[in-house]
C-alpha cells in the first residue's frame, strides 16, 4: 500500500522537472510517476496543485546551542571561575529544528567542537547529548578542530570518517581581535596542522571545510582601526577585506593541491573567493564553495543603517560588486551551496556591541534560506528550478556524503519533500518566522515561499500548522563518494 502521494505539482528530480506524482512508502520515496498512473489504494493524498515540489533543504552550516561571546556574556575561553554573566547560547536544537522545518529545511548540519584539550569522539558525544531526543528535523555534525590541534586528534581523523563524520572544519584565523582572545587559545589552526589533517582526510575519504582568512592581515587591520580611532561597527569590512580572503584562499588551495585533499570553503563573501574556486575547479581539483544568503542579499552599506550590526556575520559583508558576484556564482556556477552560518541570538545580544572589537556575528537565517533563495534566485534572477535544488539541497548532500538518501526526489531516497507556493508575493513579516525576536529579512519582498514540509514521509508543516514529533529527528551518518573527493563533481 502507498502511504502518501504528492499529486499535481511541478516536481524537480535529478533527471528533470515535470508534472509527476510522488509516491511514499514508509519513510522512503517509492516512485515518481506520470499523473494518474499510481495505484488507487493510498493512505493520504497531498494536493500540490500549483506548487513547486523540491527535496527538503539541507542547511550545511549552522551553529546550534553554541556559546555566544560578546561584551555582555564574555568569551567562552575567558570565563573566570565565577563569571559575572552566565554564558549565553545560540538557539537549542528544538527551536532551531522547528524553525528549519517551517522554512523547508529538513536536515541541519551542526558542529562538534573539538578543543585542544578534548578529542573528536568526546566532542561528538557532547553534541549528541544536545541533539538526541531534542530535534524535530534530521541532523549531523562537522568536526570543528579548534586552535592548536593535538596529535591525538589528528590520529582520530580516519576513525571519525569511518564512524560517519567525514568532514572537518578548520580556521585559518582567530576572527576576533587578539585583545579578546587570551594567549594559547583561539580558533586558528597553523598550516602544519592543516596539512596533517588534509593528508589524513585525503587518505581516508574525508573533506576539509575551511573558514579561510589571513590572520596576520585581520589582526593588523584591527590594530590599524584602533590606532586611527575608527572602531565603529560599520568599519568592520575594513578588517575582513577582499584581500584577506583572496590571499588565504590561494594559500589553502596550494596546500590542498600538495596534499591531494578535497576542500569546501565556507561562507565565501568576496568575488576573489569565487574566482579562486573557479580557477581551482578549472584545474580539475575537488574544490567547493558555499556562500550565505545574507552575503548575497546585503552589502557593507547596510552596516550604516540604524543598528546595522544586526546584518553582520564573520567574515564581513563586502561591496555591491561582490554581492552580485555571489549571485552569479550561485546561478551560473562557481559556488555550490547556499547556507546561513546560523547563530541565533536575541536582538539585545546581537546589537549590544557597537565597535568592530565587540560585535556579535551571526543571526537567525535557516528558516528564511529556502524562501529567500527561491524569491531572489528563481523569482528575480531566473535561476532554473534544478539549479535551485542543487544549491539548497542536492549539492550539500553530495559534498557532505548524504546523497542520494538526502537531496533528491527519487525512488529509494528519504521522503523529505517541500512544496513551494510560487504565487505568494508580498513583504515578509516577522510573524511569518518562528525563531528569535528579530530578523534581518523582515520586510524583504518574497516571490514564493515554502508552505508544506514532509520529513521522511510524515507531513510536519502544512497550512501554517506544525505536526512534527518532539525528538523525531535522526542523526544521519555520512560517507562521501570518491568522485566528490577526486574531482569537482558538483
DRENVEXGU-688959 format. One line per 4 residues: number of its first residue (from 1); their letters; for each residue x, y, z of C-alpha. Coordinates in nm, 2 decimals, padded with zeros to 4 digits, always signed. Last residue first. Example, Ala and Ser with C-alpha at 12.3 -4.5 7.8 and 13.67 -1.06 7.14 Angstrom:
2
2> sa> +01.37/-00.11/+00.71 ~ +01.23/-00.45/+00.78;
//
This chain:
490
490> xxxx> +02.90/+01.91/-00.83 ~ +03.19/+01.67/-00.90 ~ +03.49/+01.89/-00.90 ~ +03.73/+01.59/-00.90;
486> xxxx> +03.88/+01.34/-00.66 ~ +03.68/+01.38/-00.33 ~ +03.34/+01.41/-00.50 ~ +03.40/+01.11/-00.72;
482> xxxx> +03.50/+00.91/-00.41 ~ +03.15/+00.94/-00.27 ~ +03.15/+01.09/+00.08 ~ +03.01/+00.87/+00.36;
478> xxxx> +02.76/+01.01/+00.61 ~ +02.57/+00.90/+00.92 ~ +02.24/+01.09/+00.97 ~ +02.13/+01.15/+01.33;
474> xxxx> +01.75/+01.13/+01.33 ~ +01.48/+01.39/+01.40 ~ +01.16/+01.28/+01.58 ~ +01.27/+01.42/+01.91;
470> xxxx> +00.95/+01.60/+01.96 ~ +00.71/+01.48/+01.68 ~ +00.64/+01.72/+01.39 ~ +00.29/+01.85/+01.33;
466> xxxx> +00.32/+02.22/+01.29 ~ +00.05/+02.43/+01.14 ~ +00.10/+02.71/+00.89 ~ -00.11/+02.54/+00.62;
462> xxxx> +00.11/+02.23/+00.65 ~ +00.43/+02.15/+00.84 ~ +00.53/+01.81/+00.96 ~ +00.38/+01.58/+00.69;
458> xxxx> +00.54/+01.25/+00.75 ~ +00.72/+01.05/+00.48 ~ +01.08/+01.10/+00.59 ~ +01.01/+01.47/+00.67;
454> xxxx> +00.74/+01.64/+00.47 ~ +00.72/+02.02/+00.46 ~ +00.43/+02.23/+00.32 ~ +00.41/+02.60/+00.26;
450> xxxx> +00.76/+02.70/+00.14 ~ +00.76/+03.05/-00.01 ~ +00.72/+03.22/-00.34 ~ +00.80/+03.58/-00.46;
446> xxxx> +00.92/+03.74/-00.13 ~ +00.99/+04.11/-00.08 ~ +01.20/+04.16/+00.24 ~ +01.02/+04.35/+00.52;
442> xxxx> +01.17/+04.14/+00.80 ~ +01.46/+03.95/+00.65 ~ +01.72/+04.09/+00.90 ~ +01.51/+03.90/+01.16;
438> xxxx> +01.41/+03.99/+01.51 ~ +01.27/+03.83/+01.83 ~ +01.41/+03.48/+01.79 ~ +01.26/+03.19/+01.60;
434> xxxx> +00.93/+03.11/+01.42 ~ +00.90/+03.34/+01.12 ~ +00.60/+03.47/+00.94 ~ +00.52/+03.70/+01.23;
430> xxxx> +00.83/+03.89/+01.14 ~ +00.67/+03.99/+00.82 ~ +00.80/+03.91/+00.47 ~ +00.68/+04.15/+00.20;
426> xxxx> +00.44/+04.02/-00.05 ~ +00.41/+03.77/-00.34 ~ +00.30/+03.42/-00.26 ~ +00.20/+03.27/-00.60;
422> xxxx> +00.51/+03.05/-00.62 ~ +00.39/+02.82/-00.34 ~ +00.68/+02.59/-00.25 ~ +00.61/+02.23/-00.15;
418> xxxx> +00.88/+02.05/+00.03 ~ +00.97/+01.68/+00.03 ~ +01.19/+01.47/+00.25 ~ +01.08/+01.12/+00.16;
414> xxxx> +01.42/+00.97/+00.21 ~ +01.56/+00.85/-00.12 ~ +01.48/+00.50/-00.26 ~ +01.30/+00.62/-00.57;
410> xxxx> +01.39/+00.98/-00.65 ~ +01.32/+01.33/-00.51 ~ +01.68/+01.41/-00.42 ~ +01.88/+01.59/-00.16;
406> xxxx> +01.91/+01.31/+00.11 ~ +01.95/+00.94/+00.07 ~ +02.11/+01.01/-00.27 ~ +02.33/+01.16/-00.14;
402> xxxx> +02.43/+01.21/+00.23 ~ +02.81/+01.24/+00.20 ~ +02.89/+01.61/+00.26 ~ +02.96/+01.71/-00.10;
398> xxxx> +02.66/+01.51/-00.24 ~ +02.40/+01.61/+00.02 ~ +02.52/+01.98/+00.01 ~ +02.50/+01.97/-00.37;
394> xxxx> +02.14/+01.83/-00.37 ~ +01.99/+02.07/-00.11 ~ +01.97/+02.44/-00.15 ~ +02.23/+02.50/-00.42;
390> xxxx> +02.13/+02.20/-00.63 ~ +01.76/+02.24/-00.58 ~ +01.77/+02.60/-00.71 ~ +01.99/+02.48/-01.00;
386> xxxx> +01.71/+02.23/-01.10 ~ +01.45/+02.50/-01.06 ~ +01.64/+02.73/-01.30 ~ +01.77/+03.06/-01.17;
382> xxxx> +01.59/+03.35/-01.34 ~ +01.73/+03.63/-01.14 ~ +01.42/+03.78/-00.97 ~ +01.19/+03.48/-00.90;
378> xxxx> +01.43/+03.19/-00.92 ~ +01.73/+03.33/-00.73 ~ +01.57/+03.62/-00.54 ~ +01.25/+03.46/-00.43;
374> xxxx> +01.37/+03.10/-00.43 ~ +01.69/+03.18/-00.24 ~ +01.48/+03.39/+00.01 ~ +01.23/+03.11/+00.06;
370> xxxx> +01.49/+02.83/+00.11 ~ +01.71/+03.03/+00.35 ~ +01.44/+03.20/+00.56 ~ +01.41/+02.93/+00.83;
366> xxxx> +01.79/+02.89/+00.84 ~ +01.87/+03.26/+00.89 ~ +01.88/+03.35/+01.26 ~ +02.19/+03.57/+01.30;
362> xxxx> +02.56/+03.55/+01.30 ~ +02.84/+03.76/+01.45 ~ +02.84/+03.96/+01.77 ~ +03.04/+04.28/+01.76;
358> xxxx> +03.29/+04.36/+02.03 ~ +03.61/+04.49/+01.86 ~ +03.45/+04.63/+01.55 ~ +03.25/+04.85/+01.78;
354> xxxx> +02.89/+04.89/+01.89 ~ +02.83/+04.55/+02.06 ~ +02.49/+04.52/+02.21 ~ +02.31/+04.47/+01.88;
350> xxxx> +02.30/+04.09/+01.87 ~ +02.26/+04.05/+02.24 ~ +01.96/+04.28/+02.25 ~ +01.81/+04.12/+01.93;
346> xxxx> +01.82/+03.77/+02.08 ~ +02.07/+03.52/+01.95 ~ +02.07/+03.27/+01.66 ~ +02.39/+03.18/+01.50;
342> xxxx> +02.31/+03.02/+01.17 ~ +02.61/+03.02/+00.93 ~ +02.33/+03.06/+00.67 ~ +02.40/+02.83/+00.38;
338> xxxx> +02.39/+02.84/+00.00 ~ +02.57/+02.57/-00.19 ~ +02.79/+02.51/-00.49 ~ +02.95/+02.83/-00.59;
334> xxxx> +03.13/+02.87/-00.93 ~ +02.82/+02.81/-01.13 ~ +02.57/+03.02/-01.32 ~ +02.30/+03.10/-01.06;
330> xxxx> +02.50/+03.06/-00.74 ~ +02.83/+03.21/-00.88 ~ +02.64/+03.50/-01.04 ~ +02.46/+03.56/-00.71;
326> xxxx> +02.80/+03.58/-00.53 ~ +02.93/+03.81/-00.80 ~ +02.64/+04.05/-00.74 ~ +02.72/+04.07/-00.37;
322> xxxx> +03.09/+04.13/-00.45 ~ +03.00/+04.42/-00.68 ~ +02.77/+04.56/-00.41 ~ +03.07/+04.56/-00.17;
318> xxxx> +03.16/+04.33/+00.12 ~ +02.97/+04.19/+00.42 ~ +03.21/+04.09/+00.69 ~ +03.36/+03.75/+00.76;
314> xxxx> +03.21/+03.68/+01.01 ~ +02.83/+03.76/+01.01 ~ +02.69/+04.11/+01.05 ~ +02.35/+04.23/+00.94;
310> xxxx> +02.24/+04.32/+01.30 ~ +02.55/+04.55/+01.32 ~ +02.33/+04.80/+01.12 ~ +02.16/+04.90/+01.44;
306> xxxx> +02.04/+05.21/+01.25 ~ +02.17/+05.17/+00.89 ~ +02.54/+05.21/+00.82 ~ +02.61/+04.84/+00.82;
302> xxxx> +02.38/+04.81/+00.52 ~ +02.65/+04.99/+00.31 ~ +02.87/+04.68/+00.35 ~ +02.64/+04.47/+00.13;
298> xxxx> +02.31/+04.27/+00.16 ~ +02.14/+04.00/-00.04 ~ +02.41/+03.75/-00.14 ~ +02.61/+03.80/+00.18;
294> xxxx> +02.28/+03.74/+00.37 ~ +02.21/+03.43/+00.17 ~ +02.54/+03.28/+00.27 ~ +02.80/+03.14/+00.04;
290> xxxx> +02.95/+02.80/-00.01 ~ +03.23/+02.69/-00.23 ~ +03.37/+02.36/-00.35 ~ +03.72/+02.23/-00.45;
286> xxxx> +03.80/+01.88/-00.59 ~ +04.07/+02.00/-00.83 ~ +04.03/+01.96/-01.20 ~ +04.24/+02.27/-01.30;
282> xxxx> +03.92/+02.46/-01.38 ~ +03.80/+02.37/-01.03 ~ +04.10/+02.56/-00.89 ~ +04.03/+02.86/-01.11;
278> xxxx> +03.66/+02.87/-01.03 ~ +03.74/+02.85/-00.66 ~ +03.99/+03.13/-00.68 ~ +03.73/+03.34/-00.87;
274> xxxx> +03.46/+03.29/-00.62 ~ +03.69/+03.39/-00.33 ~ +03.81/+03.70/-00.52 ~ +03.44/+03.80/-00.57;
270> xxxx> +03.41/+03.82/-00.20 ~ +03.20/+03.66/+00.08 ~ +03.26/+03.28/+00.06 ~ +03.08/+03.15/+00.37;
266> xxxx> +03.26/+02.81/+00.39 ~ +03.52/+02.69/+00.15 ~ +03.50/+02.32/+00.09 ~ +03.83/+02.14/+00.02;
262> xxxx> +03.92/+01.80/-00.12 ~ +04.27/+01.69/-00.05 ~ +04.56/+01.58/-00.28 ~ +04.80/+01.70/-00.01;
258> xxxx> +05.00/+01.93/-00.24 ~ +04.69/+02.06/-00.41 ~ +04.53/+02.11/-00.07 ~ +04.83/+02.33/+00.03;
254> xxxx> +04.80/+02.53/-00.28 ~ +04.43/+02.58/-00.23 ~ +04.49/+02.69/+00.13 ~ +04.73/+02.96/+00.02;
250> xxxx> +04.50/+03.07/-00.25 ~ +04.21/+03.10/-00.02 ~ +04.41/+03.29/+00.24 ~ +04.54/+03.56/+00.00;
246> xxxx> +04.19/+03.62/-00.16 ~ +04.00/+03.63/+00.17 ~ +04.23/+03.89/+00.34 ~ +04.25/+04.08/+00.01;
242> xxxx> +03.87/+04.11/+00.00 ~ +03.86/+04.25/+00.35 ~ +03.77/+04.13/+00.70 ~ +03.91/+04.43/+00.88;
238> xxxx> +03.79/+04.72/+00.66 ~ +03.45/+04.55/+00.64 ~ +03.42/+04.60/+01.01 ~ +03.40/+04.98/+00.96;
234> xxxx> +03.03/+04.99/+01.03 ~ +03.10/+04.87/+01.39 ~ +03.27/+05.20/+01.49 ~ +03.64/+05.13/+01.56;
230> xxxx> +03.78/+05.43/+01.38 ~ +04.02/+05.56/+01.64 ~ +04.31/+05.56/+01.39 ~ +04.52/+05.35/+01.61;
226> xxxx> +04.23/+05.11/+01.69 ~ +04.14/+05.09/+01.32 ~ +04.50/+04.99/+01.24 ~ +04.51/+04.73/+01.52;
222> xxxx> +04.20/+04.56/+01.38 ~ +04.35/+04.57/+01.03 ~ +04.68/+04.42/+01.15 ~ +04.49/+04.14/+01.32;
218> xxxx> +04.30/+04.05/+01.00 ~ +04.61/+04.07/+00.79 ~ +04.81/+03.83/+01.01 ~ +04.50/+03.61/+01.03;
214> xxxx> +04.47/+03.55/+00.66 ~ +04.11/+03.44/+00.61 ~ +03.97/+03.10/+00.52 ~ +03.70/+02.94/+00.73;
210> xxxx> +03.76/+02.59/+00.58 ~ +03.56/+02.27/+00.54 ~ +03.80/+01.98/+00.50 ~ +03.69/+01.66/+00.34;
206> xxxx> +03.74/+01.29/+00.43 ~ +03.78/+00.97/+00.24 ~ +04.07/+00.81/+00.43 ~ +04.39/+00.91/+00.25;
202> xxxx> +04.28/+01.26/+00.16 ~ +04.14/+01.33/+00.51 ~ +04.46/+01.22/+00.68 ~ +04.68/+01.43/+00.45;
198> xxxx> +04.45/+01.73/+00.49 ~ +04.46/+01.70/+00.87 ~ +04.84/+01.70/+00.85 ~ +04.85/+02.00/+00.62;
194> xxxx> +04.61/+02.19/+00.85 ~ +04.84/+02.11/+01.15 ~ +05.14/+02.24/+00.96 ~ +04.94/+02.55/+00.84;
190> xxxx> +04.86/+02.65/+01.19 ~ +04.50/+02.62/+01.31 ~ +04.32/+02.94/+01.43 ~ +04.03/+02.91/+01.67;
186> xxxx> +04.15/+03.06/+01.99 ~ +04.35/+02.97/+02.30 ~ +04.72/+02.99/+02.39 ~ +04.73/+03.36/+02.47;
182> xxxx> +04.39/+03.50/+02.57 ~ +04.15/+03.61/+02.30 ~ +03.96/+03.94/+02.31 ~ +04.26/+04.16/+02.27;
178> xxxx> +04.37/+03.94/+01.98 ~ +04.09/+04.08/+01.77 ~ +03.82/+03.83/+01.66 ~ +03.84/+03.60/+01.36;
174> xxxx> +04.11/+03.37/+01.51 ~ +04.22/+03.30/+01.16 ~ +04.30/+03.00/+00.93 ~ +04.00/+02.81/+01.08;
170> xxxx> +03.93/+02.44/+01.05 ~ +03.62/+02.24/+00.99 ~ +03.64/+01.86/+00.94 ~ +03.40/+01.65/+00.74;
166> xxxx> +03.39/+01.27/+00.73 ~ +03.16/+01.20/+01.04 ~ +03.01/+00.86/+00.96 ~ +03.22/+00.64/+01.20;
162> xxxx> +03.47/+00.56/+00.93 ~ +03.55/+00.93/+00.89 ~ +03.59/+00.96/+01.27 ~ +03.82/+00.66/+01.27;
158> xxxx> +04.04/+00.81/+01.00 ~ +04.05/+01.15/+01.18 ~ +04.15/+01.02/+01.52 ~ +04.52/+01.05/+01.46;
154> xxxx> +04.49/+01.42/+01.41 ~ +04.30/+01.45/+01.74 ~ +04.57/+01.26/+01.92 ~ +04.84/+01.48/+01.75;
150> xxxx> +04.67/+01.78/+01.91 ~ +04.52/+02.07/+01.71 ~ +04.64/+02.40/+01.85 ~ +04.33/+02.61/+01.78;
146> xxxx> +04.00/+02.44/+01.71 ~ +03.90/+02.13/+01.51 ~ +03.53/+02.15/+01.42 ~ +03.41/+01.80/+01.35;
142> xxxx> +03.11/+01.85/+01.12 ~ +02.78/+01.73/+01.26 ~ +02.45/+01.56/+01.16 ~ +02.08/+01.64/+01.17;
138> xxxx> +01.73/+01.53/+01.09 ~ +01.44/+01.75/+01.19 ~ +01.23/+01.78/+01.51 ~ +01.54/+01.77/+01.73;
134> xxxx> +01.57/+01.72/+02.11 ~ +01.58/+01.34/+02.15 ~ +01.95/+01.33/+02.07 ~ +02.06/+01.68/+01.98;
130> xxxx> +02.22/+01.82/+02.29 ~ +02.37/+01.49/+02.42 ~ +02.48/+01.40/+02.07 ~ +02.69/+01.72/+02.07;
126> xxxx> +02.87/+01.60/+02.38 ~ +02.92/+01.26/+02.22 ~ +03.07/+01.42/+01.91 ~ +03.31/+01.63/+02.12;
122> xxxx> +03.42/+01.33/+02.32 ~ +03.47/+01.14/+01.99 ~ +03.69/+01.41/+01.84 ~ +03.92/+01.48/+02.13;
118> xxxx> +03.95/+01.74/+02.41 ~ +04.23/+01.96/+02.54 ~ +04.28/+02.13/+02.21 ~ +03.90/+02.18/+02.18;
114> xxxx> +03.70/+01.97/+01.94 ~ +03.37/+02.15/+01.89 ~ +03.10/+01.92/+01.72 ~ +02.94/+02.14/+01.46;
110> xxxx> +02.59/+02.15/+01.31 ~ +02.45/+02.03/+00.98 ~ +02.07/+02.06/+00.97 ~ +01.84/+01.84/+00.77;
106> xxxx> +01.47/+01.90/+00.68 ~ +01.49/+02.27/+00.56 ~ +01.15/+02.38/+00.42 ~ +01.12/+02.71/+00.62;
102> xxxx> +00.88/+02.57/+00.88 ~ +01.10/+02.27/+00.91 ~ +01.40/+02.50/+00.99 ~ +01.20/+02.69/+01.25;
98> xxxx> +01.13/+02.37/+01.44 ~ +01.49/+02.25/+01.40 ~ +01.64/+02.56/+01.55 ~ +01.40/+02.58/+01.84;
94> xxxx> +01.43/+02.21/+01.94 ~ +01.81/+02.20/+01.87 ~ +01.89/+02.50/+02.11 ~ +01.91/+02.86/+01.99;
90> xxxx> +02.25/+03.02/+02.04 ~ +02.39/+03.02/+02.39 ~ +02.45/+03.27/+02.66 ~ +02.74/+03.24/+02.91;
86> xxxx> +02.64/+03.34/+03.27 ~ +02.75/+03.70/+03.33 ~ +02.98/+03.78/+03.62 ~ +03.17/+03.46/+03.58;
82> xxxx> +03.28/+03.27/+03.88 ~ +03.58/+03.06/+03.76 ~ +03.66/+03.32/+03.51 ~ +03.52/+03.30/+03.15;
78> xxxx> +03.79/+03.38/+02.90 ~ +03.76/+03.07/+02.68 ~ +03.38/+03.11/+02.65 ~ +03.43/+03.49/+02.57;
74> xxxx> +03.22/+03.72/+02.78 ~ +02.84/+03.73/+02.80 ~ +02.77/+04.10/+02.76 ~ +03.08/+04.21/+02.57;
70> xxxx> +03.00/+03.92/+02.34 ~ +03.09/+03.55/+02.31 ~ +02.79/+03.33/+02.24 ~ +02.82/+02.97/+02.35;
66> xxxx> +02.68/+02.73/+02.09 ~ +02.34/+02.56/+02.12 ~ +02.32/+02.54/+01.74 ~ +02.58/+02.68/+01.50;
62> xxxx> +02.46/+02.60/+01.14 ~ +02.64/+02.54/+00.82 ~ +02.52/+02.28/+00.56 ~ +02.15/+02.36/+00.59;
58> xxxx> +01.99/+02.09/+00.37 ~ +01.65/+02.17/+00.21 ~ +01.39/+01.90/+00.17 ~ +01.37/+01.79/-00.20;
54> xxxx> +01.15/+02.00/-00.43 ~ +00.78/+02.02/-00.53 ~ +00.68/+02.35/-00.69 ~ +00.31/+02.42/-00.62;
50> xxxx> +00.01/+02.50/-00.85 ~ -00.16/+02.17/-00.75 ~ +00.04/+02.00/-00.47 ~ -00.26/+01.82/-00.32;
46> xxxx> -00.12/+01.58/-00.06 ~ -00.30/+01.24/-00.09 ~ -00.32/+01.01/+00.21 ~ -00.33/+00.63/+00.28;
42> xxxx> -00.34/+00.54/-00.09 ~ -00.51/+00.24/-00.26 ~ -00.56/+00.40/-00.61 ~ -00.24/+00.26/-00.77;
38> xxxx> -00.01/+00.52/-00.94 ~ -00.06/+00.61/-01.31 ~ -00.28/+00.91/-01.25 ~ -00.01/+01.17/-01.32;
34> xxxx> +00.31/+01.02/-01.46 ~ +00.53/+00.85/-01.19 ~ +00.79/+00.92/-00.93 ~ +00.80/+00.61/-00.72;
30> xxxx> +00.87/+00.46/-00.37 ~ +01.01/+00.76/-00.19 ~ +01.11/+00.64/+00.15 ~ +01.00/+00.68/+00.51;
26> xxxx> +00.71/+00.44/+00.50 ~ +00.60/+00.41/+00.14 ~ +00.58/+00.74/-00.05 ~ +00.46/+00.80/-00.40;
22> xxxx> +00.54/+01.12/-00.60 ~ +00.31/+01.22/-00.88 ~ +00.46/+01.39/-01.18 ~ +00.43/+01.72/-01.37;
18> xxxx> +00.79/+01.76/-01.47 ~ +01.13/+01.89/-01.40 ~ +01.44/+01.69/-01.49 ~ +01.66/+01.38/-01.42;
14> xxxx> +01.76/+01.46/-01.06 ~ +01.40/+01.55/-00.98 ~ +01.21/+01.87/-00.95 ~ +00.83/+01.81/-00.94;
10> xxxx> +00.57/+02.05/-01.07 ~ +00.28/+01.96/-00.85 ~ -00.05/+01.76/-00.90 ~ -00.01/+01.48/-00.65;
6> xxxx> +00.21/+01.41/-00.35 ~ +00.11/+01.06/-00.27 ~ +00.12/+00.90/+00.08 ~ +00.11/+00.56/+00.24;
2> xx> +00.12/+00.35/-00.08 ~ +00.00/+00.00/+00.00;
//
